[in-house]
Every structure is written in C-alpha cells, then in structure tokens.
Amino acid sequence: MKKIIFKVLLLVAIVNSAANAQVLNNDLSALSQIQQGLTSKRVSSYDHTGGTDDFIKVANDEKKTIFEVKGTGIINHIWITMAPDPGALNRNDIIIKMYWDGKQYPSVISPIGPFFGQGWNESYQYSSLPLSASPVEGRGMVCYFTMPFSNGARIEIENQSGRAIDNFYYSIDYVAMDKLPANTGRFHSWYNKQLTETSKTEGENEWGIFGKSGNNLNGERNYVIADIKGKGHFVGVNYYVNSPTPMWYGEGDEMIFIDGATSPTLNGTGTEDYFNTAWCPKTAFSNPYYGYPRVNNDIGWLGRTHLYRFHITDPLYFNKAFKFTIEHGHNNVLTLDLASVAYWYQSEASPVPPIPDKEVRKPMPLINIGDIHRWRNEWRKSKGNDPKLWGN
C-alpha cells in the first residue's frame, strides 16, 4: 500500500512540476521547441544531371505536375519564377491547381499571378506575411501558407498563355510526418473575375452626384469573393480593381453571410475600411496583414489598384457556410473590372467552383488621356461646338 501511495505522490509531483515549468511566451519561442517525428523534404526543379538547367519547360496547352507525394505532411513554403517576363508570358493565363488527400478535384485553382499577388499580368514587388512577390520586379513568387494533407498531395500547372513557358523554376518545401495534429484543416483558394454592371435605375450615381442614392440591405448584385459550404475559417483575399472612371471606386461595403444567414452577419463601412485604410487612399503601402501594393497614378481613382487583407490573428469562422460579398460602389452603381483570390481552411478537402475562362479573365483595357479627350470632343459636339465651351 505504501508503495502505491508513494507512486501516486510522485506522479502528482511530476505533473505539478510540469505545470509550473516556465514557458517562453514570444513570437519566436516555438523555434526552440524540438519536434518529434518530423522530416523536412523538398520537391524542386533542380537539374538532376548536376548541371545548371534548374528548370522545366511547359508547352502551350500542356498540364504538368510539379509536386506529387504520398503519405502525410504539410507544405510550408513555395517559391516559383518563370521566363520570359510578363511582357511575353501572361501570368494571368497560367493556372495553378492543388489537390489534397487523393481527391480528383482541386481545392485550389487560380491564375498563378493573382494567386501570389500579381494582378493583370503585371509584375511588381509585394510583401505580406503569407504571400510575396520579390525582386527583380516582383518576379520571385513566394507562399508561406501552410497546406496540410493526410493522404497525398499534388500541384499542377496548366499553361493557357498561347506560348511555351521556356523556364519554370520552383521549390516546394514540406514536412513529412506520421499523423497530422487533431482538427487540422485543408487549405483552399479560389479566383473570381467579373465586369460588374451599373444600376439600371441610378446609373453610376456614386456619392449621390445625380440625386439621392438607393439602399442595399441584402447584398443582391454584390461582387462575390467567396461562397463556401462546410466548416472552417476564412483567412484572406487579394482584391484587384480596375476603374474606368476617376470617381472613387470604394464606397461599396463588404457584406458577409455566415452559416446560411439571409441578411449580412458582418457589415462593413467601405471598401478601404475593410482593407484597414481610410479616406480613399492612393498611397502604396504594405503591412504583414494588409496593404495597397499597387495604386493607380492616373486622374482621381481611374485605373488599377491592388488591395489585400489577411486574417492571420482574426480569422472569420463558420460552421456550415460562408459567403463573402462586396458592393461595387454604394448600392452597386459602378461598372468595375474586379478580380479576387480568396484563401481559407476547411475541415476537409472540398471542391471549389470553376474559375472564369481565359476570355473572361482578360483584363479590360486602361482608359487613357486620349480616351478622355475624345469623350470631351463628343460632349463639345453635343453642345454645338461653341469655341469657348468649358469643361462643366
């Protein structure tokens, strides 16, 4: 009996000692913890002959698998670059797809440029915590989103650009393990693109320029960033706006519907407000969680703007469904060329909707000074070409 009591007391002492042990509590403290049962692995385009041709070629209309492994693991780093440059090779027409757990459907599908934070086949530097486009000119595309799988994973590239990819370099790092931690979700991402339609009754009545503005209570005709069925949490979006007017494009609010709600669960106060900025910005800015890496340099807000927000410390949770929408101008009064890439985790690998086809993905042309002058000329003709006509 005394031995049993002694063993119980010893066990209690060990538990109390562990409970009272000092634990570092800072962002880098986890790096000091030695992990058990993990092995670092990599799949890359390195030259297997030992030479310097560390790339693959992808013909036009070819699909090529760049990553395929069995078993259980977590991808924790992806780096990709390509040649020729975007002037000759359209990153908007190179599709990246990711498949988890042996599923035949992708849980990630997006043009490769927009996925990594490069809109309109442009190339510019961009820095956030999970995604970046690094020098030279943003051509090094990097992802640090963790991507778990328990029964294999596959990443595929599809070249729809109309020409060959002469040099496709990549390095994909992952950790192999026996079993994923409990409740580990699966990474998902989806691209959308739409030329929005103005209001038939109001026209492009932003800021009430043409009269009293209408109201939008239910999100009808909003642009859709994500429409998800299942359980998980939303972790961010890259949002690309091309405006054909110098009017401010961002009066539209985000409206987020959670678990089948018919009215918004989360209501916003303006596009720039959701992206953590204010007062119609035109300043390039990057934060680990949000920013404006590309802003238009044209008249007013005419032209192209790239915004991003990542919910790293503030994920948006849902149990059955999640629909993220945003107005294009207040009450959806503006015609805008919008594109977006949404990122989220679900409890299991699920299919995402098809993405718009190549023709729909094509960016609308930029409005230039010549276009504006031609519009002025039509206005002058409508007023009888009075030699002293002024702009108003």
N, C-alpha and C positions, 0 to 999 in steps of 0.2 A: 504493500500500500504506500509506504514511504517513497519507494522508487517512482511510483505513478505520480504522486504529488510533486516530487522533485522535477519530473519531466514536464508536467503542466506548468509549474512555475518558471522553468527555463524557457519554455515556448512563449509564455506571456512576456518574459523579459526581452526575448529576441524581437517579438512583434513591437513592443513599446520602443525598443531601441531604433528599429527601422522607421517607426512613425515619427520619432523625434529627431531623426537624422537631418542635418542641414542640407537643403537643396538650393542650388543656384537658381535665380529667377531673372534671367535676362534673355534677350533675343538669340544670343549665341551659345547659351549654356547647353543646349541639346547636342551641339557638336562634340562635347566632351564625353557623351554617353556612348560606351562601347556596345555596338549592336551584335546580336547573336543570330546566326543562321542566314546572313545576307552575303551575296556575292555581286560585285559590280561587273557589268558586262556592257559591251558596245557592239553596234552594227553600224558600219560606215562604208563609204565609197572608196576606201583606200586601195591602192594598186597592189593586188595580190602577187604580182611578179617582183615587188620590191622597187619598182620604178616610181616615176613621178606623175603618172596618169591617174591621179586620185579622184576620178570622177566616172560617171556613167553617161551614156548618151540616151536620149529618149526621142524616138522618131515622132513625127506628126501623127496624131490619132492613135498613138501607142499608149497602153497602160503598162506600168512597170511597178512591181512590188519592191519596195526599198527596205522593208522591215517585216520579218516573219519569224516569230519564235513560238515555241511550245511552252507549256507549263504556266507557272505563276510568277508575277513580277509587277514592277511599277516603273514605267518610263518617267525619268525626271529631268531630261534635257534633250532638246532637239536643236540642231544647227543646220541650216541649208543656205547655199548660194548657187547662183546659176549664171551662165553666159550663153548668148550675148546679153547685153544690158537691156533694160526695159524699152529703149527706143526700137529695138529689133525683135524682142521676145516679150510677148504680152503676158505678164503675171496674172492678169485677170482671167486668162483662158487656160491656166494650168491648175488642175483640180487636185486637191489633197483629200484623201478618204482614209478613215481609221476604223478598224473592225476589232471588237473585243470578244473574248471568250468563245471563239469559234463560230460566231454569228455570221450569216451570209449577207446581212445588211450592215451598212456603215452607221456608226453613231456620231461620226464627224464627217461633214462634207462641206467644202468651201473652196473658192479660188484661193490659191496659195498666197497671193499678195495681200488681199484683205484679211485673211486669217492672221497673218503676222503683223498687221497694222500698216499696210501699204495700199492706199486706195487708188482707184482709177488707172492702174498700171503706172503710177508714178513711183519714184524712188527717193525717199527722204529719211533722215535719221529720226528715230522714235525710241523712247525709253520709258518703260514701265516695269513693275515688279515681275509679272509673269511673261511678258512679251516685249521684244525689242527688235529694232532694225538698225544695225550698227554700221560704222564706216567700212568701205567707202560708199558715200551717198546712200546709206541705208540698205546696201545690197547683202549684208550678212543678216539673215533672218533667224531669230532665236526664240525658243519657247521653254519656259520653266514650269508650266502647268504639270502637276503630277497626273499620270494616266495609268491607273491600276488595271490588271487583268488576272483572272484566275485560271483560264483555260486557253491560253494562247492569245497573240495579238498580231495584227497585220496592218501595215501602212502602204497605201498605193498612190502613185502619181499618174494622172491622166493628162496627156498633152493635147489640148484642143486649140493650140495657138496658131495653127496654119503653117508652122515650120518646125524643124527639129530643135530640140534643146541640145546644143553642142557639148555643154559641160554642166552636169548636175552633180554638185558636191553635197555630201550630207554626213552627219554624225549623230547617231541616236543612242543615248546612254540610258541604261535601265538597271534595276536591281532585281536579281533572281532570288526567290525565297520559296519556302515550302508552303506557306499559307499566308493569305492576306489578313491583316487585322480585322476584327469584327466590324460590321457596318461600313466597310469600305465601299464607296460609290464608284461609278464609272463616269469618265469624262465624256461630255457631249459638246458639239459645236455645230452651228447651222448658219448659213449665209442666206440673206434675203435681199432683194433689189426690186424697186418699184418706182415708176414715174407716177407720182401722185396726181390726183385730179382736184382742181379747184371747185369751190361751191358753185352750183348752177344758179342759186338764188342770190348769193352775195358777191360773186366774182372774187377777185383777190383783195378782199376787204380787210387787210391787216391793219392793226392799230385804229380801226374804225374810220379810215380815210374816206370811205364812200358812204358812211352812215352807220347806224347802230349795228354792233356786232351781234351775231347769233350766239346760242349757247350749245354746249356739248356736255351732256351728263352721262352718256352710256358708252362713249368711245366708238360709236359707229363711224366707219370710214377711217379710223386711225391707222397709221402705218404699224405693221406687226413686226416686232423684233424677235419674239419667241412665242410659241404656242405648244406647251408641253403637257403630256399626260403621264402621270406617275408620281413618285415620291422623290424629293431631292432638294437641292438648293441652287439658286441662280448666282453666278459669280462674276458676270461682267459682260460688256459689249464694246466693240469698236463700231463707231457710227460715222457714216460718210455722207455729207450733204453737198449737193451741187445746186446752187440757186441761180435762176435766170433773171433775177430782179435784184436791184440794190436794197430792197426792203429787208428788214431784219427777218430772218427765217425761223427764229427760235422762240416765238411766243407760244408755241404748242407745248402742252403739258404731257408728262408721262401718266398713263393710267394702267395700273397693274391689277389683274384679276387673279385671286388665289383660291384654289380648291373649288372652282365652279361658280364663283360669285358672279352675279349679273350686273352689279354696279362695282366700280373700282374699289378694291381693298386698300390700295395705296394711290393717293392722288398727288401729282406734282404741281409746281407753280411756274414752270417754264423750262424750256429745253436746257438752257445754260445752267439753270439751278440744279437740275438732276446731275449735270456733269460738274457740280461743285464750283461753278464760277458765277459771275453776276454781271448785269448791266451790259448785255450784248457784246461780249469781248471779241476782239480781233488780234489778240496777242498770243504768239506761240508760247506754250507753257507745258512743262512735263513734271508730273509728280508720280511716285510709285503706284498710286491708286487711280489717278485721274489726270486729264490734260487735254490740250489742244496742240498736237504736234505739227499740224499743217493748217494755216489760216489763209484766207484769200487776201490778196493785195490789190484788189480792184475797187471800184466805186461802191461805197457802202458795204453791203454784205454779198454783193454779186460774186459768184464763183464758188470755189471748192473749199470746204472745211472738214477736217477730221477731228472727231472728239472721241474720248474713251473714258470709261469708268469701270473699275474692277472692285467687286465686293469681297475683298480679302478678309477684312475684320468684321464685315457686316453683311454676310450672305443673306439672300432673300429665300426663306424656307417655304416649302409647300408639301402637302401630304397626298394630294390627288391630282392636282392640275395647276398650271401656272401659265398665264397669258400676259405678256409684256407688250403694251402698245404705246404709241406716242402720236400726238397730233402733228400735222404738217401745217404750221400756222394755227392761230387760235381758231377753233371750230373747223379746222381742216380747210382753210381757204386758199392755201398756196399750192401751186404746182411746183414740186421739187423733185430732183433726181436723187433718191435716197437709196443707200445700201447699208447693210449692217452685218456683223458677225456676232452671234450670241454664244456665250460659254456657260455651261452648267454641269452639275453632277446629279446622277440619278442612282437609285438603289440597285438597278441592274442595267445592263447594256440594252438600249432600246433604239429602234429606228428613228431617224429624223426625216422630215419631208424632203422630197427632191428640191434641188435648187433651180432658180431660173436658168433657161438655156442661154447659149452663147449670144444670140441676137438680143435677148432681153438684158443681159449683163452689160452690153456695150454702153459705155458712159455717154451721156448726152454731150454735145459739143459745148464749149465755153462761149459765152456771149462776150463780144469784144467791142472796142470803141467804134469800129466801123458799123457794126450792127446798130448801136445806139444812134449813130448819126443818120443811118438810113431810116430808122423809126422817126427821128425828128423831121426828116425830109417829107415823109408821108403826112405827118402832122401839119407841116407848113403848107403842103398842097391842099389839105382839107380846109385850111383857113384862107385859101385864095392866094397863097404865096406873097403876102404882104411883105415888102422888103425890110420892114422894121419889126417883124414878129420876134417876140422874146420867148423864152422857154416856158413861161407859165401861161 
